[in-house]
Amino acid sequence: MSDLAVVIVTWNVRNLIADALTSLFKDVADAALS
């Protein structure tokens, strides 16, 4: 792969992980507050 492709893939994976962690954190926070 070209360097650009690696950067794009890495960025997409990072965003997916960030979204998953954000969703998980919200679920935990909601459970803790309820």
Sequence and secondary structure as in RCSB ss.txt:
>XXXX:A:sequence
MSDLAVVIVTWNVRNLIADALTSLFKDVADAALS
>XXXX:A:secstr
  HHHHHHHHHHHHHHHHHHHHHHHHHHHHHHH 
